[in-house]
Amino acid sequence: MIDPASGPYLFDTSAESWFGRFGGPPGAAWLRRHVERHKVTVSSITVAERIRGFGRVLQTDPARRGSVERLRREYLANLGVVIPLDAPAAIAAGEIMALLPDPPTPPRRSHRAVESRQERLSRWRFDILIAATALVSRIPLVHNNAADFEPIRGIVERIPSRFPTLGPLDLIRCSTLII
């Protein structure tokens, strides 16, 4: 288990979802102890990704408008620290996108359909921007999608000359926080 007092950490969108859906009582306890010392820290890209998600649900399931709007307001009211995408993070993200132009994982499937190429590219680029924010901020990135973030870590380690002022991408999988 990683000490919840340590940190801060940058929480990816997948980590936010994991704590809400799969972390159970151990995840909730870890997060509660973490928040006693640190505000939850996210990238501005994570906020954009979450707001986009709320909007997509409203488009596909208008009957849920009331509950989705309530969740959206609650999310925005409880934002902790939001790290903006600045020029150094944008530059790092651009380098990563040039080196890894294609998503490393196949499209996701849901009960409705298979994720389109455009949707997958959009999600991949969000992941790159979030990872670049963590790199530039030198904050460990808590995530729940290793298949997407490990290639980013790998390229930064394999070609450090493209990222001369940055260290390695420190990744922490959600489940390792509570084991």
SULCOR-V290017 format. One record per residue. NEAR is the number of other C-alpha atoms within 8 Angstrom. Layout:
((NEAR) (NEAR))
This chain:
((6) (8) (6) (10) (9) (7) (9) (10) (10) (13) (14) (14) (10) (10) (12) (9) (9) (11) (12) (8) (7) (8) (11) (9) (6) (8) (12) (10) (8) (11) (10) (8) (10) (13) (9) (8) (7) (9) (10) (12) (12) (14) (15) (10) (12) (12) (9) (8) (10) (9) (9) (8) (8) (11) (8) (8) (11) (12) (7) (6) (8) (8) (6) (9) (9) (7) (7) (11) (9) (8) (8) (10) (8) (8) (8) (7) (6) (6) (8) (8) (8) (9) (9) (7) (11) (6) (6) (7) (13) (11) (8) (11) (12) (8) (9) (13) (10) (7) (7) (8) (7) (6) (10) (7) (6) (5) (9) (7) (8) (7) (4) (5) (6) (8) (10) (7) (7) (6) (8) (12) (10) (8) (8) (11) (9) (11) (10) (13) (13) (12) (13) (12) (12) (13) (14) (11) (6) (9) (12) (13) (14) (13) (14) (11) (8) (8) (8) (12) (12) (8) (9) (13) (12) (8) (10) (13) (8) (6) (8) (8) (5) (7) (10) (6) (4) (8) (7) (8) (13) (9) (10) (10) (11) (11) (8) (9) (13) (10) (6))
